[in-house]
Amino acid sequence: MYKIATASKNVEKRLRKYLEMRNDIAGKLDRLRNNPRGELGAHQLYGRLEGKWSCWFGSNIRMIYVIDELNKTIIVQAVGTHKVY
């Protein structure tokens, strides 16, 4: 199982905001911890975001993250509407 970390305090604050707004996101993060490449529509990004992954929390909420295999950590880079791309 992977740990969840955030890239900055700002990202952590935004993620907490979404967790408070929607009860289902905590369960979706748990699913992602088990399989960061195969849950929630996870897919690799390209172009300026190459090397990062994105997944869908429902509605219009997306999360961009990096997978650190060595430390078994998902590092959240951004979370928000589709504008995070």
C-alpha positions as CSV (number, residue, x, y, z in Angstrom):
1,M,0.0,0.0,0.0
2,Y,1.2,3.5,-0.9
3,K,1.3,6.5,1.4
4,I,-0.2,9.8,0.3
5,A,1.9,13.0,0.6
6,T,1.5,16.5,-0.8
7,A,4.1,18.5,-2.8
8,S,3.3,21.7,-0.8
9,K,1.2,23.2,2.0
10,N,-1.1,24.8,-0.6
11,V,-1.8,21.5,-2.2
12,E,-2.4,19.9,1.2
13,K,-4.9,22.7,2.1
14,R,-6.7,22.2,-1.2
15,L,-6.9,18.4,-0.7
16,R,-8.3,18.8,2.8
17,K,-10.9,21.2,1.5
18,Y,-12.1,18.6,-1.0
19,L,-12.0,15.9,1.6
20,E,-14.3,18.0,3.8
21,M,-16.7,18.9,1.0
22,R,-17.1,15.3,-0.3
23,N,-17.3,12.2,1.9
24,D,-16.5,9.9,-1.0
25,I,-13.1,11.2,-1.7
26,A,-11.5,9.6,1.3
27,G,-12.6,6.1,0.1
28,K,-11.3,6.9,-3.4
29,L,-7.9,7.9,-2.0
30,D,-7.9,4.5,-0.2
31,R,-8.5,2.7,-3.5
32,L,-5.7,4.8,-5.1
33,R,-3.3,3.8,-2.3
34,N,-3.8,0.1,-3.3
35,N,-3.4,0.7,-7.0
36,P,-2.2,4.1,-8.1
37,R,-2.1,3.1,-11.8
38,G,-5.4,1.3,-12.2
39,E,-8.0,3.1,-10.1
40,L,-10.2,6.1,-10.7
41,G,-9.4,6.4,-14.4
42,A,-5.7,6.9,-13.6
43,H,-3.6,7.7,-16.6
44,Q,-0.2,9.1,-17.5
45,L,0.1,12.7,-18.6
46,Y,2.2,13.9,-21.5
47,G,3.7,17.2,-22.7
48,R,4.6,19.6,-20.0
49,L,3.2,17.2,-17.4
50,E,5.1,14.2,-18.6
51,G,6.0,11.7,-15.9
52,K,2.9,12.6,-13.8
53,W,-0.4,10.9,-13.4
54,S,-4.0,12.1,-13.2
55,C,-7.1,10.5,-11.7
56,W,-10.7,11.5,-11.4
57,F,-12.6,12.0,-8.1
58,G,-15.9,12.5,-9.7
59,S,-17.8,15.5,-10.8
60,N,-15.1,17.9,-12.2
61,I,-12.4,17.1,-9.6
62,R,-9.0,15.9,-10.8
63,M,-5.8,15.1,-9.0
64,I,-2.3,15.2,-10.5
65,Y,0.3,13.1,-8.8
66,V,3.7,11.5,-9.0
67,I,4.4,7.9,-8.0
68,D,7.5,7.3,-5.9
69,E,8.1,3.6,-6.2
70,L,11.2,3.6,-4.0
71,N,9.3,5.0,-1.0
72,K,5.8,3.6,-2.0
73,T,4.4,7.2,-2.0
74,I,1.9,9.0,-4.1
75,I,2.9,12.7,-4.1
76,V,-0.1,14.9,-4.9
77,Q,1.0,17.8,-7.1
78,A,-2.3,19.5,-7.7
79,V,-6.0,18.9,-7.1
80,G,-9.0,20.8,-8.5
81,T,-11.1,21.2,-11.5
82,H,-9.9,20.4,-15.0
83,K,-8.1,23.7,-14.9
84,V,-5.3,22.0,-12.9
85,Y,-3.9,20.8,-16.3
